[in-house]
Amino acid sequence: MILISHRGNISGKNTDLENSPEYINSALKMKYNVEIDIFYFKKDFYLGHDKPTYKIKKNFLKNKNLWIHAKNFEALSMLKGNAHNFFWHENDQYTLTNRGYIWTYPGRYLGPQSIAVSLNKKKIAKNIYGICSDYVDFYRSKNYE
């Protein structure tokens, strides 16, 4: 099972640092996959949850351990057809990533291709592909059923 840091968070939500390039790189260095939020605005990519905040180069997105959440139509359009691992959703219970994984809202049914989004320390089924959480260190200790 893969462990995906939610916006770079490892041991809890840190709204001051999440989605910043340094924070994301720190989680990647700890051997976690990382879910990031991406905007495309005025011919550039930006990290940020609610708005484009950190301008990045397109090369930043080439890391195979990134799960890229396109936050606007322009970002989704720019990622389409590339080798990036990406998806788009808002309030959906489930969404498919471009690689066929099922990004799953907390508390919903999970299967072998599911990425369970768990934003707290809660035991989760083990027969899934991965977990995305602000508390991935909790899951590193095999805290799943």
Beta strands, then each sheet from edge to edge (+ up, - down):
strand 1: 2-6
strand 2: 33-41
strand 3: 44-47
strand 4: 54-56
strand 5: 66-70
strand 6: 86-87
strand 7: 94-96
strand 8: 102-104
strand 9: 114-117
strand 10: 130-133
sheet 1: 4+ 3- 2+ 1+ 10+ 9+ 8+ 7-
sheet 2: 4+ 3- 2+ 5+ 6+
end
